[in-house]
Amino acid sequence: MRKPVEIQTAFAERSQLEGRRSFYLVGIGGAGMSALAKMLVKRGFAVAGSDSTASPVTAELEVEGISVRIGHSGEGVSQGMAVVLTDAIDLETSPEVQRARALECPIFRRSQVLGWLLQSYRVIAITGTHGKTTTTGMTGAGLIAAGLDPLVVVGATVPEWGSPVREGKGEWAVVEACEAYDSFHDLDPHHIVLTNLELDHVDFHGNWENLRDSVVRFAKKRSGVLFYSASDSGACEVARLVGGEVMAYEAGKPRSLALPGDHNLENATAAVAVLESVGGEPAVGWEALSTFKGAERRLQVLRDGAITVIDDYAHHPTEIEASLRALRSAYGSRRLVVAFQPHLYSRTAPLVADFAAALSLADVVFITDIYPAREAPMPGVSSARIAELIKKPVHYVPNRHLLPREVLQVTSEGDVIVGMGAGNIAEFAPSFVRELERTGPKRVAVCYGGDSAEREVSLHSGLAIEAALKRKGYDAFLIDVSEVLLKSGDLRAFVGPERPDLAFLAVHGTNAEDGAIQGLFHLLHVPYTGSGLQSSAIAMDKDRTKQILLAKGIRVPVGQVVRAGGKCTLKAPVVVKPNAQGSTVGLSFVKHDSELAEALQKAWQYDESALVEEWIVGTEISVPVLGDQALPPVEIIPASGQYDFAAKYLPGATEEICPARISRALTAEVQQIALSAHNALGCSGASRTDMIIRGNEVFVLEVNTLPGMTGTSLLPNSAATAGISFDDLVDWIVQEALTRHGKKA
């Protein structure tokens, strides 16, 4: 943030604002800057600005005729403009600052321009470590009710005013005056309210003495009264040092307020004390505050009912404790679930234990990573350290985007869900409300296509699955993930409240059955059908699969892996196939040694390693598994005598007999082998194990973790024999995946 030397050297004197008619605001979407923009426009100045991201605030400013550029480039700055910065803008990297310097445009802090605009008002400045925003709003509400028609400038939007600034025609201006980065020194106060004072903003002030002395200097600028909290030691210390007229206030008897908590009663007491000092009736103030609901993100109720959702700005242990005690008082025995984001490494470092103690007043705590603003990470400073010390059930969720769905998993009727913190945790509570509103049929993305040699097969699987899901009442849609990734990279269909509840993987072959797409959905935190990343990768590696099955006592053909350009020592007859591909892709049946080289070259087109196995002649079968149940074996009789790609997928090219024409005892044996193979590889959901029976010997050829779901596929054929329709099979796969991933129905 802003450094003392920057304040002293980088900005123009306030006097240079005189005569300026055109302003460019950098960071215009923030509450403070948007308020300043509106004030300037109201007074007839030309205003433009920029911000890093579009928001409802920037959209509102554009409706009011203010040109807003999204993204920082400096292009909007032109000669003669006064360029105004928030304290979050880095002077060395800002394109607007570089442009302003090149054009010799004067650069100002927001606080300088605000102080300049307030010169004609009698300013009531509200400062302190905690409660500034709420007390500013309350003081303004009291003066409004008393008919004094003040200008009010708050550090957040006040919903009943629809803005962080409320224009008035009276002589008084009620202004939030922040001690961070000494910005309040740009104001000329008449009265000052000091709500409290604790060491904060150590990145700027460094220690208590520096902070206290800064507040003392500001308080000495007033021409009227310093109102201070008699219950706060820091405020009392300042009051002893400033001299002049001071007035202590302290919360008295309980009052009927719209905002809960003892701290808000004290804030209201300050507001009424100020009102009385400027000629208003205290009773009028108390009546106004009985309905004043405060500013955004100050115990703001976004949703009330069986599950209540609240957004709160508390970001210091003292504020957290006050907010949680207020909520406990307001909501009684209802469970408090808090999602908290620490703000700044420099603030967190000395207060780890205090944060943990304050958050332990909740019933359940979710904590995400520290919001750094412009700070670099500090060694040893982490949200995880806070989580370790919290005395209540705690969940550490490093990525804040996951908070809404993770909190939902523990939410029950009666809970009060609170998003808390000063950073981008502000997104949590509105996002959680949208998460609660994800009603209606389950949304399923049917992922098909892909970029493997089995793409065309996948298209047929996907279409059949989508149709079945729709017949079952799901909100299903098709998406080719490879196409999306390679064309636009736009994965918005898988994030946010419109994301699918489940990805149904109707893809085959490489980048599909080998863990690649599973890894993608792991990163997206979207549940998916089929086996997990590790078992998918293992099962796709045919040689690795054989090693694991052999270790479990399951018979497999003798084989050899031959890398590209290598030599094969096995003699024909053999079967040659890519080591990591679909079951029939790149497959060759080699009767004579002279055919081996060509077969290897064919396999190497699909994979750098070829698997050469003894050609076992016998009855070929495939046994699907659903969870812990083996389905009837399917006997495979290709018309050509060889079960290759064409035989597998061309309608009529292969006769499939289910159940297979084998004895009851052998049926039980192959079903047990399929279950053992499924479990040995750690498979989940549906799998299919291909085997060859030669006499009394059963050989496992491979295990498929995403069996085909086309009209000629073996899994649906076997399921139908077991009395499971195609639609019910698809439904079972969906429900198993949702249950396994632990997602609420």
Secondary structure as the mmCIF struct_conf table of DSSP 4:
data_model
#
loop_
_struct_conf.conf_type_id
_struct_conf.id
_struct_conf.beg_label_comp_id
_struct_conf.beg_label_asym_id
_struct_conf.beg_label_seq_id
_struct_conf.end_label_comp_id
_struct_conf.end_label_asym_id
_struct_conf.end_label_seq_id
HELX_RH_AL_P HELX_RH_AL_P1 PRO A 4 THR A 9
TURN_TY1_P TURN_TY1_P1 ALA A 10 ALA A 10
BEND BEND1 PHE A 11 PHE A 11
HELX_RH_3T_P HELX_RH_3T_P1 ARG A 14 LEU A 17
TURN_TY1_P TURN_TY1_P2 GLU A 18 GLY A 19
STRN STRN1 SER A 22 VAL A 26
TURN_TY1_P TURN_TY1_P3 GLY A 27 GLY A 29
BEND BEND2 GLY A 30 GLY A 30
HELX_RH_AL_P HELX_RH_AL_P2 ALA A 31 LYS A 42
TURN_TY1_P TURN_TY1_P4 ARG A 43 GLY A 44
STRN STRN2 ALA A 46 ASP A 51
BEND BEND3 SER A 52 THR A 53
HELX_RH_AL_P HELX_RH_AL_P3 PRO A 56 VAL A 63
TURN_TY1_P TURN_TY1_P5 GLU A 64 GLY A 65
STRN STRN3 SER A 67 ILE A 70
BEND BEND4 GLY A 71 GLY A 71
BEND BEND5 GLY A 74 GLY A 74
TURN_TY1_P TURN_TY1_P6 GLU A 75 GLY A 76
TURN_TY1_P TURN_TY1_P7 GLN A 79 GLY A 80
HELX_LH_PP_P HELX_LH_PP_P1 MET A 81 MET A 81
STRN STRN4 ALA A 82 LEU A 85
TURN_TY1_P TURN_TY1_P8 ASP A 87 ALA A 88
BEND BEND6 ILE A 89 ILE A 89
TURN_TY1_P TURN_TY1_P9 LEU A 91 THR A 93
HELX_RH_AL_P HELX_RH_AL_P4 PRO A 95 LEU A 103
TURN_TY1_P TURN_TY1_P10 GLU A 104 GLU A 104
STRN STRN5 ILE A 107 ARG A 109
HELX_RH_AL_P HELX_RH_AL_P5 ARG A 110 LEU A 117
TURN_TY1_P TURN_TY1_P11 LEU A 118 SER A 120
BEND BEND7 TYR A 121 TYR A 121
STRN STRN6 ARG A 122 THR A 127
BEND BEND8 GLY A 128 HIS A 130
HELX_RH_AL_P HELX_RH_AL_P6 LYS A 132 ALA A 145
TURN_TY1_P TURN_TY1_P12 ALA A 146 GLY A 147
STRN STRN7 LEU A 151 VAL A 158
TURN_TY1_P TURN_TY1_P13 PRO A 159 GLY A 162
STRN STRN8 SER A 163 ARG A 166
BEND BEND9 LYS A 169 GLU A 171
STRN STRN9 TRP A 172 GLU A 176
HELX_RH_3T_P HELX_RH_3T_P2 ALA A 180 ASP A 186
STRN STRN10 PRO A 189 LEU A 194
HELX_RH_AL_P HELX_RH_AL_P7 VAL A 202 HIS A 205
BEND BEND10 ASN A 207 ASN A 207
HELX_RH_AL_P HELX_RH_AL_P8 TRP A 208 ALA A 219
TURN_TY1_P TURN_TY1_P14 LYS A 220 LYS A 221
BEND BEND11 SER A 223 GLY A 224
STRN STRN11 LEU A 226 SER A 229
TURN_TY1_P TURN_TY1_P15 ALA A 230 SER A 231
HELX_RH_AL_P HELX_RH_AL_P9 SER A 233 VAL A 242
BEND BEND12 GLY A 244 GLY A 244
STRN STRN12 VAL A 246 TYR A 249
BEND BEND13 LYS A 253 LYS A 253
BEND BEND14 ALA A 258 LEU A 259
BEND BEND15 GLY A 261 GLY A 261
HELX_RH_AL_P HELX_RH_AL_P10 ASP A 262 SER A 277
TURN_TY1_P TURN_TY1_P16 VAL A 278 GLY A 279
HELX_RH_AL_P HELX_RH_AL_P11 PRO A 282 LEU A 289
TURN_TY1_P TURN_TY1_P17 SER A 290 THR A 291
BEND BEND16 ALA A 295 ALA A 295
TURN_TY1_P TURN_TY1_P18 GLU A 296 ARG A 297
BEND BEND17 ARG A 298 LEU A 299
STRN STRN13 GLN A 300 ARG A 303
BEND BEND18 GLY A 305 ILE A 307
STRN STRN14 THR A 308 ASP A 312
BEND BEND19 HIS A 316 HIS A 316
HELX_RH_AL_P HELX_RH_AL_P12 PRO A 317 TYR A 331
TURN_TY1_P TURN_TY1_P19 GLY A 332 SER A 333
BEND BEND20 ARG A 334 ARG A 334
HELX_LH_PP_P HELX_LH_PP_P2 ARG A 335 ARG A 335
STRN STRN15 LEU A 336 PHE A 340
STRN STRN16 HIS A 343 HIS A 343
HELX_RH_AL_P HELX_RH_AL_P13 TYR A 345 THR A 348
HELX_RH_3T_P HELX_RH_3T_P3 ALA A 349 LEU A 351
HELX_RH_AL_P HELX_RH_AL_P14 VAL A 352 LEU A 359
TURN_TY1_P TURN_TY1_P20 SER A 360 LEU A 361
BEND BEND21 ALA A 362 ASP A 363
STRN STRN17 VAL A 364 ILE A 367
HELX_LH_PP_P HELX_LH_PP_P3 ASP A 369 ILE A 370
STRN STRN18 TYR A 371 TYR A 371
TURN_TY1_P TURN_TY1_P21 ALA A 373 ARG A 374
HELX_LH_PP_P HELX_LH_PP_P4 GLU A 375 PRO A 377
TURN_TY1_P TURN_TY1_P22 PRO A 379 GLY A 380
HELX_RH_AL_P HELX_RH_AL_P15 SER A 383 LEU A 389
BEND BEND22 LYS A 391 LYS A 392
STRN STRN19 VAL A 394 TYR A 396
BEND BEND23 PRO A 398 ASN A 399
HELX_RH_3T_P HELX_RH_3T_P4 ARG A 400 LEU A 402
HELX_RH_AL_P HELX_RH_AL_P16 LEU A 403 LEU A 408
TURN_TY1_P TURN_TY1_P23 GLN A 409 VAL A 410
TURN_TY1_P TURN_TY1_P24 GLU A 413 GLY A 414
STRN STRN20 VAL A 416 MET A 420
BEND BEND24 ALA A 422 GLY A 423
HELX_RH_3T_P HELX_RH_3T_P5 ASN A 424 GLU A 427
HELX_RH_AL_P HELX_RH_AL_P17 PHE A 428 LEU A 436
TURN_TY1_P TURN_TY1_P25 GLU A 437 GLU A 437
BEND BEND25 GLY A 440 PRO A 441
HELX_LH_PP_P HELX_LH_PP_P5 LYS A 442 LYS A 442
STRN STRN21 ARG A 443 CYS A 447
BEND BEND26 ASP A 451 SER A 452
TURN_TY1_P TURN_TY1_P26 ALA A 453 GLU A 454
HELX_RH_AL_P HELX_RH_AL_P18 ARG A 455 ARG A 471
TURN_TY1_P TURN_TY1_P27 LYS A 472 GLY A 473
STRN STRN22 ASP A 475 ILE A 479
HELX_RH_AL_P HELX_RH_AL_P19 VAL A 481 LYS A 487
TURN_TY1_P TURN_TY1_P28 SER A 488 SER A 488
HELX_RH_3T_P HELX_RH_3T_P6 ARG A 492 PHE A 494
BEND BEND27 VAL A 495 GLY A 496
TURN_TY1_P TURN_TY1_P29 PRO A 497 GLU A 498
BEND BEND28 ARG A 499 ARG A 499
BEND BEND29 ASP A 501 ASP A 501
STRN STRN23 LEU A 502 LEU A 505
BEND BEND30 GLY A 509 GLY A 509
TURN_TY1_P TURN_TY1_P30 THR A 510 ALA A 512
BEND BEND31 GLU A 513 GLY A 515
HELX_RH_AL_P HELX_RH_AL_P20 ALA A 516 LEU A 524
TURN_TY1_P TURN_TY1_P31 HIS A 525 HIS A 525
STRN STRN24 TYR A 528 TYR A 528
BEND BEND32 THR A 529 GLY A 530
HELX_RH_AL_P HELX_RH_AL_P21 LEU A 533 MET A 540
BEND BEND33 ASP A 541 ASP A 541
HELX_RH_AL_P HELX_RH_AL_P22 LYS A 542 ALA A 551
TURN_TY1_P TURN_TY1_P32 LYS A 552 GLY A 553
STRN STRN25 GLY A 559 ARG A 563
TURN_TY1_P TURN_TY1_P33 ALA A 564 GLY A 565
BEND BEND34 ALA A 572 PRO A 573
STRN STRN26 VAL A 574 PRO A 578
BEND BEND35 ASN A 579 GLN A 581
TURN_TY1_P TURN_TY1_P34 SER A 583 GLY A 586
STRN STRN27 SER A 588 VAL A 590
BEND BEND36 LYS A 591 HIS A 592
HELX_RH_3T_P HELX_RH_3T_P7 ASP A 593 GLU A 595
HELX_RH_AL_P HELX_RH_AL_P23 LEU A 596 TRP A 604
TURN_TY1_P TURN_TY1_P35 GLN A 605 TYR A 606
BEND BEND37 GLU A 608 GLU A 608
STRN STRN28 SER A 609 GLU A 614
BEND BEND38 GLY A 618 GLY A 618
STRN STRN29 THR A 619 LEU A 626
TURN_TY1_P TURN_TY1_P36 GLY A 627 ASP A 628
STRN STRN30 GLN A 629 ALA A 630
HELX_LH_PP_P HELX_LH_PP_P6 LEU A 631 PRO A 633
STRN STRN31 VAL A 634 PRO A 638
TURN_TY1_P TURN_TY1_P37 ALA A 639 SER A 640
BEND BEND39 GLY A 641 GLN A 642
HELX_RH_AL_P HELX_RH_AL_P24 PHE A 645 TYR A 649
BEND BEND40 LEU A 650 LEU A 650
TURN_TY1_P TURN_TY1_P38 PRO A 651 GLY A 652
BEND BEND41 ALA A 653 ALA A 653
STRN STRN32 THR A 654 ILE A 657
BEND BEND42 CYS A 658 PRO A 659
BEND BEND43 ARG A 661 ILE A 662
HELX_RH_AL_P HELX_RH_AL_P25 ARG A 664 ALA A 680
TURN_TY1_P TURN_TY1_P39 LEU A 681 GLY A 682
BEND BEND44 GLY A 685 GLY A 685
STRN STRN33 ALA A 686 ARG A 694
TURN_TY1_P TURN_TY1_P40 GLY A 695 ASN A 696
STRN STRN34 GLU A 697 ASN A 704
BEND BEND45 THR A 705 LEU A 706
BEND BEND46 THR A 710 THR A 710
TURN_TY1_P TURN_TY1_P41 GLY A 711 THR A 712
HELX_RH_AL_P HELX_RH_AL_P26 LEU A 714 THR A 721
TURN_TY1_P TURN_TY1_P42 ALA A 722 GLY A 723
HELX_RH_AL_P HELX_RH_AL_P27 PHE A 726 ARG A 740
TURN_TY1_P TURN_TY1_P43 HIS A 741 GLY A 742
#
